[in-house]
């Protein structure tokens, strides 16, 4: 059994890229004083994602027909094989 957290939405991932870009370069909309509306919007998006109420972690288990121990030892083990076409 393993636990997963929800994957961030695309807009949250892009906001992270905007912040990362602005640490290295100025964009065409950056002001001479260093402020940028894009950077401000990205920071608000990231803050909203971090401050959202947390859902409980999702617990996943391997399907009954897969042996997780065997799958870790043998590559390709535990996958269903499809019969060859006649």
BATOR-267981 format. One record per residue (C-alpha): chain; residue in three letters; x, y, z. Coordinates in nm, 2 decimals. Layout:
// residues N
+----+-----+--------+--------+--------+
: ch :  aa :     xx :     yy :     zz :
+----+-----+--------+--------+--------+
:  A : ALA :      X :      Y :      Z :
...
+----+-----+--------+--------+--------+
//
This chain:
// residues 86
+----+-----+--------+--------+--------+
: ch :  aa :     xx :     yy :     zz :
+----+-----+--------+--------+--------+
:  A : UNK :   0.00 :   0.00 :   0.00 :
:  A : UNK :   0.13 :   0.35 :  -0.08 :
:  A : UNK :  -0.01 :   0.70 :  -0.03 :
:  A : UNK :  -0.04 :   0.97 :  -0.29 :
:  A : UNK :  -0.11 :   1.33 :  -0.29 :
:  A : UNK :  -0.32 :   1.50 :  -0.56 :
:  A : UNK :  -0.12 :   1.62 :  -0.86 :
:  A : UNK :  -0.12 :   2.00 :  -0.88 :
:  A : UNK :  -0.33 :   2.15 :  -1.16 :
:  A : UNK :  -0.16 :   2.27 :  -1.48 :
:  A : UNK :  -0.20 :   2.64 :  -1.38 :
:  A : UNK :  -0.02 :   2.57 :  -1.05 :
:  A : UNK :   0.27 :   2.40 :  -1.24 :
:  A : UNK :   0.29 :   2.69 :  -1.48 :
:  A : UNK :   0.29 :   2.94 :  -1.19 :
:  A : UNK :   0.59 :   2.76 :  -1.05 :
:  A : UNK :   0.77 :   2.79 :  -1.39 :
:  A : UNK :   0.69 :   3.17 :  -1.40 :
:  A : UNK :   0.85 :   3.22 :  -1.05 :
:  A : UNK :   1.15 :   3.01 :  -1.16 :
:  A : UNK :   1.19 :   3.21 :  -1.48 :
:  A : UNK :   1.17 :   3.54 :  -1.29 :
:  A : UNK :   1.45 :   3.43 :  -1.06 :
:  A : UNK :   1.68 :   3.41 :  -1.37 :
:  A : UNK :   1.54 :   3.67 :  -1.62 :
:  A : UNK :   1.31 :   3.96 :  -1.65 :
:  A : UNK :   1.01 :   3.92 :  -1.88 :
:  A : UNK :   0.88 :   4.18 :  -2.13 :
:  A : UNK :   0.62 :   4.29 :  -1.87 :
:  A : UNK :   0.86 :   4.34 :  -1.58 :
:  A : UNK :   0.88 :   4.70 :  -1.46 :
:  A : UNK :   1.20 :   4.89 :  -1.41 :
:  A : UNK :   1.15 :   4.87 :  -1.03 :
:  A : UNK :   1.14 :   4.49 :  -1.05 :
:  A : UNK :   0.77 :   4.44 :  -1.01 :
:  A : UNK :   0.57 :   4.22 :  -1.25 :
:  A : UNK :   0.20 :   4.15 :  -1.28 :
:  A : UNK :   0.28 :   3.80 :  -1.40 :
:  A : UNK :   0.50 :   3.72 :  -1.11 :
:  A : UNK :   0.24 :   3.86 :  -0.87 :
:  A : UNK :  -0.04 :   3.65 :  -1.02 :
:  A : UNK :   0.19 :   3.34 :  -1.01 :
:  A : UNK :   0.26 :   3.39 :  -0.65 :
:  A : UNK :  -0.11 :   3.43 :  -0.57 :
:  A : UNK :  -0.18 :   3.10 :  -0.75 :
:  A : UNK :   0.09 :   2.92 :  -0.56 :
:  A : UNK :  -0.02 :   3.07 :  -0.23 :
:  A : UNK :  -0.39 :   2.96 :  -0.29 :
:  A : UNK :  -0.27 :   2.61 :  -0.37 :
:  A : UNK :  -0.06 :   2.58 :  -0.06 :
:  A : UNK :  -0.33 :   2.73 :   0.16 :
:  A : UNK :  -0.62 :   2.51 :   0.04 :
:  A : UNK :  -0.77 :   2.27 :   0.28 :
:  A : UNK :  -0.58 :   1.94 :   0.27 :
:  A : UNK :  -0.77 :   1.63 :   0.17 :
:  A : UNK :  -0.67 :   1.30 :   0.34 :
:  A : UNK :  -0.41 :   1.10 :   0.16 :
:  A : UNK :  -0.54 :   0.84 :  -0.08 :
:  A : UNK :  -0.43 :   0.49 :   0.00 :
:  A : UNK :  -0.37 :   0.27 :  -0.30 :
:  A : UNK :  -0.32 :  -0.10 :  -0.30 :
:  A : UNK :  -0.20 :  -0.32 :  -0.58 :
:  A : UNK :  -0.47 :  -0.52 :  -0.76 :
:  A : UNK :  -0.52 :  -0.88 :  -0.63 :
:  A : UNK :  -0.37 :  -1.04 :  -0.94 :
:  A : UNK :  -0.03 :  -0.86 :  -0.90 :
:  A : UNK :   0.23 :  -0.97 :  -0.65 :
:  A : UNK :   0.42 :  -0.65 :  -0.55 :
:  A : UNK :   0.72 :  -0.84 :  -0.42 :
:  A : UNK :   0.76 :  -1.03 :  -0.74 :
:  A : UNK :   0.71 :  -0.72 :  -0.95 :
:  A : UNK :   1.00 :  -0.55 :  -0.77 :
:  A : UNK :   1.23 :  -0.85 :  -0.82 :
:  A : UNK :   1.15 :  -0.94 :  -1.18 :
:  A : UNK :   1.10 :  -0.67 :  -1.45 :
:  A : UNK :   0.78 :  -0.73 :  -1.64 :
:  A : UNK :   0.64 :  -0.97 :  -1.37 :
:  A : UNK :   0.29 :  -0.90 :  -1.25 :
:  A : UNK :   0.17 :  -0.76 :  -1.58 :
:  A : UNK :  -0.11 :  -0.93 :  -1.76 :
:  A : UNK :   0.00 :  -1.09 :  -2.08 :
:  A : UNK :  -0.22 :  -1.08 :  -2.39 :
:  A : UNK :  -0.24 :  -1.39 :  -2.60 :
:  A : UNK :  -0.08 :  -1.37 :  -2.94 :
:  A : UNK :  -0.31 :  -1.34 :  -3.23 :
:  A : UNK :  -0.35 :  -1.66 :  -3.44 :
+----+-----+--------+--------+--------+
//
